[in-house]
Amino acid sequence: YEEMAGDYEFLMVSADYYSIQAQRLESEEKSDNTKTTFFITGWVVASNVNALKQSLENLSPNCFIEDRDPADDEFIPTALKNNKIVQPYEAVTDLYSPPDARGFDPNSVMAPFFFILIGMMITDAAYGIVLTVASLLALKLMKPEDGMMTRILKVVAMGGISTLFWGALFGSWFAYTPREGLYWFSPMNEPLLALVICYGLGVVHLFAGHFVAMYVAIKDGDVAGAFMDTFTWIVWYAGLTVMLVY
């Protein structure tokens, strides 16, 4: 035991190996089988059904494959499908909880606001360059598998680009402000204008969230609730904004 205690890598590999073997045995116990046949069920994305059937038929022409839609009372694992720009932000929602398979995927709506707001919070162009370069170098040198770490690094890299944009717009480079004319305005010198911009983005963010809630309610058949509950909040926010402006 003393000799094995010093071989940390061997112990880790052994633990992974026996863990996989245990999972394999557990899967065999859960499947119905005889000496010559076995029966197994699982979930697959609808667009991949034909490819799965072709792969199984290539392995064994004597297999029988049946696909069906899930029942209303069945739990469905979530499989998200977004473009390459939105995909990294799935890591942010997964930190809380993945969306329900029968619900609405918020990533396409959340991603633009997350991109914009993370840059506004840091608001320093030089920091933005550092974040982007460091994240891209980490992706290049560490070469993590396409998982949580890869997506978080991509989110940080895009957040660095947003930070560079807002920092240059507000004239902040490592907290140094260049001479006037090279930036839009400084929030430290014109805090009211900065507050108006932040308020405007906040209102747009709230509107987007309520419109999503309306869409989900209408999709679920609750048209009355969508307009009498959610839409009234949109009208209230719009009225409050007009009152503050005038």
N, C-alpha and C positions, 0 to 999 in steps of 0.2 A: 504493500500500500504506500509506503514512503517513496518508492521509486516512481509509482504512477502519479503521485501527487505533484511531482515536478514536471510532468508532461501535460501541461494544460491543454494544448491543441489536440492531443490524442483523446483526452477525456471529452472535449467538446464535440469532436467528430463522432466518437462512440455514442454520446448522448443523442445526437441528431439521428444516427443510424437506427438505434433501437427505438427511438420515438417514431420514426417512419414505419418500422416493422410493426409496432404496436397498432398504429393507425390502420395499416393494411389488414391486420388480423381482425380488427374491430369492424372494418368495412365488409370483410368476408362473412362475419357473423350476422351482419344486418341484411345480407342479400340471400334471397331464396335460391337454393341450388340443389342439384342431384349429382350423380357421378358423371353425367354427360352434358348437363345444361345448367345455366344459372340465369337468374332474373335480377335486373337492377334498374332503378329509376333515378332520375336526376333532372336538374333544370338546365336549360340552354336558351340563349337569346334567340328570338324568333327568326332573325335574319341568318342565323348560323345553323338552322335545322338541316337544310339540304346538305351543307358541307359535312355535318356530323354523320348523317346517314351514309354519304359516300365513303367517308373514312372507315366507318364500321363495316360496310359491305366489302371494302377492299381487304379488311382484316379477316373477315369470315363471310362467305356468301350464304351461309346457313343461318344467319341471324334474322330475327324478326323485330322490326322497329315500328313503334307506334307513338305518334305525338298527339298531344291534346292541349287545349287551353286550360289554365289553372282554374280551379273552382273558387267560388267567392269566399269561402272560409279558409282557404289555404294561404299559408305565409309564403310570400314570394321574395327571394333574395334580390337585391337591387343591383342592376347593371346599368351604368351611366354611359351615355353616348354623346360626346361633345367634340367640337373641333379642337385643333392643336393649341389654340390660344386659350380657350376656356378650360381645357383638361387640367392644367396645373392647379386651378382654383378648387378642383374637387377635393384636394387635400385639406383645404380650409373647412369645408362643410363636413368632411369626414372626421375632423377633430371633435365635432359635436355629435353628429349622428347622420348617417347617409339618408337621403330622402326616401320616402316610402315608394315601393315599386309602382303602386297605383296612384301615387300623388304627382306632384309637380317638381321638376328638377330646377332649383333656384340658381344654379351656377351661371347660366347664361345672362341672367339679370344681375346677379351679385358681382360678377367679375369686373365689369367696367367701373362700378362704384368703388370696389376694393382697390383697383388700380389707381383711380384718381385720388381717393382719400388717403391712402398710405403715403403718396407723394406730398400731399398738402400737410400732413402731420409732421413730416421730417423737414421739408422745405429747405434743403441745402443742396445746391447743384454738385458740389464737390463730394459730399457724402453719397449722392446718387451714383456718381462715377465709381466710387469705391465699392458700393454694394453690387453694382452690375458686374464689374470686372472680377470681384472676389467670387461671386456666385458662378459666373461662367468658367472661371479657373477651377473651381471645385467640381463642376460637372465634367470638365475636361480631364482633370488629373485623377479624381476619385472614381469616376465612371460608375456611379451607383446604379443598381438595377432600377428599372422603371417602376418605382413604388413611391411611398410617401416622401422619402428624402429627395428624390429627383424632382418631384412636383413642388416641394417647398422651396428648393433652390431656384426653380424657374419662377416661382411667385416672387421671391426676393429680387431676382434679376429684373423682372418687369417692374417691380416696385422701385428699383433703382432708377430705371428710365423715367418713371413718373416723377421721382424726387428731383432728378436732373432738370426736367422741364419746369416744375414749379419753382425750384431754387433759382434757375436762370430768370424766370419771369418776375420773381420777387427780389432778385438781386442779393443772393446769399451764397457765398463760396467759403466754406469753413468759417462761417459767421462774419466774413469780410464782405462789405458792400462796395461795389465799384462805383465810379462816378456816374452821375445821373445821365440818362440817355441810353445806358446799356441794359436797362431793365424797365419793367412796367411801373411798379411802385414798391415801396418798402412797407410791409405791414406794421413795422414798429413806428413809422412816421405817419401812416394813414390807417389806424386801426379800424375806423368806421367802415371804410371801403372793404377791408378784409373781412369784417363781420358780415357785411351785406353779401359778399361772394359765398361765404360759408353757409349763411342762412339759405341762399338760393339753391345751393347744391343739396342742402339738407331737405328742403321742400321737394325737390325733384326726386330725391331718394325715397321720401315718404310716399309720394305719389306712385312711384314704381311699385313699392311694396303693396299698396292698396289695390292697384290695378291687377297685380298678380293674385291677390286675395279674391277679387271680383271674378277673375278668370277661373280660378279653382272652384268657386261657389257655383258659377254658371255651368261648369263642366259636370259638377255633381248634381245638377238639377235644381239648385236652390237659387233661382233667378230673383225671387222676392228678397231674399236675404242679401244678395249681392248689391242690389240697388238701395234697399231701405236701411241697410246697416253700413256696409263698406263705402258705398258711393256718397253717403251723407258726410262721412269724414273728409272725403276729397273736397266736397263743397265747402265744408267748414274751414279747412286749411286754405283754400283759395280765397275765401272771404276774409280770413285773418290777414293774409298776405296783402290783399288790396287795401284793407284798413290801415295797415302799417305804412304802406307806401304813400297813401294819400292822407 
